[in-house]
Amino acid sequence: MSEVSSQLPTEPISAVGVVSFLNKAHDGFYAVAQTTDGSDADLWKDGLFKSKVTRYLCFTRKTGPEVVVDMKLIDIKDALPEGFTPVEETMDTKETAMRKRRLCVKMSPRAAAETAIYDIQITAKSKYHLVNYTCMGEINNMGLWYRLGDVPKQQASQATSTITNSEAPASTASRRTMNRPYYEHQGSGTYTMTALDDVPFMISEKFCGRKPKEMQQVNLMGITIKSLAEIEEEFQYNFSAERSIAV
């Protein structure tokens, strides 16, 4: 029996891959270079002939929309398990990831996942058992193990709080005389705020409740508001000159 650290990492694994060279792992990815007893964790090595081809398992815990919830190591001829995606190529050289065996990964949206894989270990001999780990399969006399843990729901609760706070201004809509819709519906099905959101559009209080006679005395930027009768009286033209010429 073998045991690794009992402390669970803070973040679940969000992506798994295979690389040909240890120094070619993508930024943020951790390559499993050794087994739990310090042996080479090359997934491609041949027991009879030394090969220049190497393959190493790698993974990342970068926070993303999805997490890894299950993994399986199956025979290359076996049917792909439902809901699983095969790791077909190496991340660095785009070559075949494994021979004879195929690594399959099951992903799930973080918000929907109850449990996810937090750690992956490789043992030199399949007879070794890792405490709190589950064996996903064997390759080249090595066992591949993963450890499950509960997915924290802090992000989900924070997102709910953000949505609730963003919707709070809508409660003030009743106090506005005229206003644009607080959210604008996009073609993608999501709601986004526009540049004019939360800007009240309403008539100034000094113009509210005035009678037509009172409005005549208001001067806006030097323009005096006149009634229809005043306009007709001031600008009336009877066309007498035109009529005298026509006759």
N, C-alpha and C positions, 0 to 999 in steps of 0.2 A: 504494500500500500504506500502511495506517495501523496504528499499534501503540499499545495502551494499556498500563497498568501490567502488568509481567510477574509481579508478586507475586500469588500466589493467596490469597484471603481465608481466614481460619482456619475459618469455618463455611460449610457448603453452604446453598443457598437452600431454605427450607422451605415457602414459599407465594408465589404470584404472583397479581396482580390488576390491575384497571384502575380508575382514578379519573377523575372529571370535572373536579376542581379539585386543583391541586397542594397546596394547604393543607388538603385534606380527607383526606389519606392517613392510614390508621389508625396508631395508636401502634406504633412499631417497624418500619414499612414505609418503604422508600426509593423515592421517585418519580423515574423517569428523565425529567428535564425537558428535557435537551439532548442533541443528538447528539454524536458524538466531535469534530466541528469547531465546536461551540458553537451550532448552529442549534436552533430550536424542535423538540422531539421529539413534537409533537402527532400522535397517530395518526388523528385524525378530519379534519384540515384539508383544505379543498377548494382545489385549485389555481386555480380560476377565480373563486370567490366567497368572500369573507370570511365565516366562520361563527362564531357565538358559542359553538358546541358545541366542546368540547375533550375529548380523551381522552389519558391518560398511563399508561404502564405502571409498575407498582410491584411491589416484592417485599420479602421479609423473610428474615433469617437467624436468626430466633428459634429456639432449639433446641426441637424437637418430635418426636413419634413418627415422622413421615414427612419425606421430602426429595423435592425435584423432580429427577427423573432424565432427563427429556426434554421438549422443547417443539417444537411445530409451528405454523406459520401457514398455514392452508388457506383455500381459497375457501369462501364461505358455503354454496354448493350441494354441496360435496364431502362424502362420507361421513366420519363421525368415525372416526379411526384407532383400532384396537383398543387398549384399555388407557388411552386418553386421556380427559380430562375437559375440556369446553369452558368458557371464561370468558365467560359469557353476559351478566352485568350488572356495572355499575360498583359498587364497594364503598361509595361515599358516597351516591349518589343512586338506585341500583337501576334505572338506565336501561340501554339497549342498550350493550354495551361497545364494539363496533366495527361498521362498515358494510362490506359487500362481503367482508370477510375475517373469519376466526374464529381466535382464539388457543386452542390446545389444550395441556394440561399433563398430564404423566404422573407420578404419585406412586408412591413405594415406601416400605415400612417402612425406617427408618434401619438397623436391624440386618441387613436383607437386601440392602441396596444396596452394590454394589461401587464405583460411581462416581455422582456427582451433579453438578448444575449449581451453580457457585459464583458466577458473575457474568453479568450481562446488559448488553449495550451496543447502542446504536442508531447507525447510520451515516447520514449525509445522502444518500449515493448508494450504490446497490447494488454499483457496480463496485469500491468500496473493500473491501479484505480485511483483517480483523483477525487478527493472528498468534495462534495457539493457540485461536482461537474458531471456532465452527461457525454457519453462517447457517441460521436456522430458517424464513426466508421474507422476503417484501418487502411493504411497504404504503406508499402515498403516496410512492413513490420513495425510501423509506428501507429499510434493511436491518436486521433484528433478529438479533442474534448472542448466543450463549451460550458459556460456557466450562466444560468438564467437569474434574473433579478426583476423586481417590480419597477415599472416605469413611473417616475414621479409625475404628478399631474400639476406641478407648479406652473408650467407654461400655459396649460389649458385654463387654469384659474385666473392667471394674469391677463390672458386674452379676453376672457369674459369680462373682467373688470375694466379693461380698456374699452370694450364695446359699450359697456354700460355707461362709462363716463362720457364717451363720445356722443351718446344718444341723449345725455342729460339736457343740453340746450334746447332740444325739441320741446321740453315742457314749458319753455318761455314763449312758445309760438302764440299762445292765447293772448299775450300782452302786446303783440305786434299788430298794427293795422294792416300792413301789407308786407309780405316777405316771400323770398324765393324758397323753393323746397330745400330742406336742410341737406338732403343727400341727392346725388344724381345717379340714376341707374345706368350702368354700363352694359355693353353687349355681352361681356363675359359673365354676367350674372352677379357681379359684386357691386358694392356701393362705395363711391368715393366722394370726398368733399370737393366742391368747386371753390374758386377764388372768391366768389361773392357770398359764400355760405356764412351765416351768422351776422351778415350785414343787414340791419333793419331798413326796409323801404317803407316810409310812411310820410304823410303830410305833416308839415310843421304845425305845432300847436297854435301858433299865432294866426294861422289861416283857418283853424277849425271853429265852427259855430258862428261865423260871421254872416250877417245878412247881406244881400246884394248891394244895398245902399252903402254899407260900411266898406265893402270891397272896393267901391269906387275911389276911396280916399287912400288906398294902399299904393305906394310907389315902389315898384320893383326895378332896381337898376336904372332909375330915371324914367321908367315907362309908367304912365298913369293909366289905370284901367278905367275905361269909359263904357257907358251903357250904349245899347244899339241906337237909342233916340239921340243921344249926344253926338254919336259918330255921324248919323244921317244929317243932323242939323249943321254940323261943322263942315262937312265935306259934300253937301248937296250941290248938284250941278244940273241946271234945267236944259242945257243944250240949246239955248235961245239963239246964239250966234250961228250954230250949224243949221238951224231951221230957217233963219232969215236968208242964208246963202242958197239953200236948196230951193226956196220959193222964188 
